[in-house]
Amino acid sequence: MENSTVKEGKTAAIISYITIIGTIIAFIMNNSTKNTFTSFHIRQMIGLSLLSIVNTYVLGSLLGLGMVSMIIGVGIFVLWVLGLIGAVQGEEKRVPLLGDMFQDWFKGI
């Protein structure tokens, strides 16, 4: 059975995984009434979004490592799917490898 924090924040947590626009919308939704479950997933998605931007523009465009960038992009997509599944299931599962760092780096959110 889900507790009230998860029930109240589940929709915004799922929305946060729908592109960077969804993350911004979820952040605004969560701004007035802070929900720890939603904040957790927003932090995870901000980290994945920044990782994706760095991968695309630094590795893919500036350094010209298109194939490496593509392989890392597939990995980021897998991490995104794992985060989305955690939000849908009402769990605070950190994405493998980087989830702890995302929670630490963006703890002000």
N, C-alpha and C positions, 0 to 999 in steps of 0.2 A: 504494500500500500504506500502510495506517495505521500510525503508530508506536504504541508501547505506552501512552503517556500518553493518547492519544485512545481507544484500545480500552478501557482501564481506566475512563476517565471518561465515556464516551459515554452510558451508561445514566442516570447521575445528571444529566448535562447535559440530556438530553431530559426527565427528570422535573421539572427546575427550571422548565420552560415550562408545566407543567400546574397552573395557578392558583397562588395565593400559598402554598397548603398544599404543593404540589409543590416550590416554591422552598425552603420551610422543611425539608422532608424531604431534598432534595438538599444543603442546607447542613449538616444533621446527618450525612448520609452522607459528606460531604467533609471533615468536621471532624477525624476521626481520621487519615485519610491524605490529605493535601492533594494534589489533582490540579489542575494549572494549567488544563487544558482545562475541567474542571467549574467551577472558580472563575471563569473567564472568562464562561461562560454564566450562572452565578448572578448575577454583577454586572450583566449585561445585563438579566436578568429583574427584578432588584430595581429597577433604574432604570425599566423599563417599568411595573412595578406601582405605583411611587410616582407616576409620571406619570399613570397611569390614575386613581388615587385623587384626585390634585389636580384632574384634569379633571372627574371626576364630581362631587365635592363642592364644589369652589370655583366652577368655571364653571357647572356644572349646577344645583346647589342654592342656594348662597349668592348668586351674582350673577344667577341666573335666565336664563342664556344657554343654554337647552336645545338649540337648533339648532346653535350653535357647538360646544357640548360634544359633540353627536352626530357632527359632522363630524370633530372632533379624535379622537373615539373610534374612528372608522373608520380614521384614520391610524395610531393606536396599534395597532389590530388588525393592520394590514398589517405594521408593524414587528415585532410578535410572531410573525407567520407567517414573516417573513424570518429571525428569530433561531432559531426552531424548525427551519427547513430547514437552517440552518447547523449546528445541533447534530446533526441526523440525518445530514448529509453528513460530519461529522467535521471541520468547518472553524471557525476562529475569525473569523467575519465579524461585524464590528461593525454594529449597526443604523445605518442612515443618519441623519445629522444629530446624533444624541445619543450614539451608542455610545462615542465617545472620552471624552466627559464622564462617562458611567457608569463606564468603566474607571478614570478618574482619581478620581472621588468615592468609589468603593467599593473602592479598592485594598487596603484592609486585610482584605478577605474572601478 
